[in-house]
Amino acid sequence: MIDKNRTSVFRLALLKWDKMDNDRPMPWKGEKDPYKIWLSEIILQQTRVEQGWAYYERFIKSFPTVQSLAAASETKVFKLWEGLGYYTRCKNLIATAKFIAHELNGEFPSSYDAILDLKGIGPYTAAAIASFAYNLPYAVVDGNVFRILARYFGIDTAIDSAAGKRLFTLMANDLLDKKQAGIYNQALMDFGAVMCKPQLPICSTCPLQKSCKAYADNRVNEWPVKEKKIIKKSRWFYYLIIPQGKKIAVRKRTGKDIWENLYEFPLVESTKAISLKKLIQTAAFKKWMEGASFVISPIGTLFQQQLTHQTIKGKFLQVQIKGNISLAGYEMVSLKKLSTLPFPKLIAAFLEKEYRK
């Protein structure tokens, strides 16, 4: 599989670095409560530690146990999650908390397979929980691990291929210090975050430098290899701010599109930028405004949010109405209630700028 001598050098050097030089602070580091470990891992999926830290602390303060999370209203949980993105994580978090509280009597599973069976938990998260909480011998395999192993051993197999995922998983488990799996896994994750970084890795003081294939061959920036390129599309969202008295029209998004269970204003979507003249000719706008006179005007500037596979560009427009309109599926809420509802980051940024001064 891999050279045993290099395996031993890698493991010993990593653990020595962790003991002597790793001072990366994180509030969940060394935690043994599987609930808190699970919460931190779900928050950190697709999220930088610097951003996730404050969210983790707010969640723990609001929901110190899995039972308290399970008992909370979904709107409150989503509001606390607001700004983290990838809201399926939050939806699965709620579902799993309820399952543990109601079906498992509030006891978090203590075996890898049982943890893996929980909704929203994949092999990486299951290995993290199993090793950190119970010191079970399961290796974490994520982007940090792919990068470190690809560089150190000089692997050209693409990390996003089926063969690559199998190869790196086997290697990670071969390298794992099974007697102190939790410590080793945390050390590996920290090493990828602070030393063997994607950009500008700190090779000059790296304890693995002398035996690193990428450093020896001057190919640090070539590994890891990816074979797929993400194709991104753009979507234009035109949000209508329609006040009636001191209330504004909103609705909860449903379906399997982005931002499910979050709130939004009446929306006209386009694949490209459109003028006000074209916007008021759309079927949705005509349906809403049928029989009423209105004055429409832009509010603020263009807001933009970058998702993994798409770019959302949002424009907000104030619509002052004379007469009655039909807004089926929407509810009129006060500004006070508006502040309690969970919104996508793009809308939250607009509200912060225009309504919460």
Secondary structure, 3 states (H helix, E strand, C coil): CCCHHHHHHHHHHHHHHHHHCCCCCCCCCCCCCHHHHHHHHHHHCCCCHHHHHHHHHHHHHHCCCHHHHHHCCHHHHHHHHCCCCCCHHHHHHHHHHHHHHHHCCCCCCCCHHHHHCCCCCCHHHHHHHHHHHHCCCCCCCCHHHHHHHHHHHCCCCCCCCHHHHHHHHHHHHHHCCHHHHHHHHHHHHHHHHHCCCCCCCCHHHCCCHHHCHHHHCCCHHHCCCCCCCCCCEEEEEEEEECEECCEEEEEECCCCCCCCCCEECCEEEECCCCCHHHHCCCHHHHHHHCCCEEEEEEEEEEEEEECCCEEEEEEEEEEEEECCCCCCCCEEEEHHHHCCCCCCHHHHHHHHHHCCC
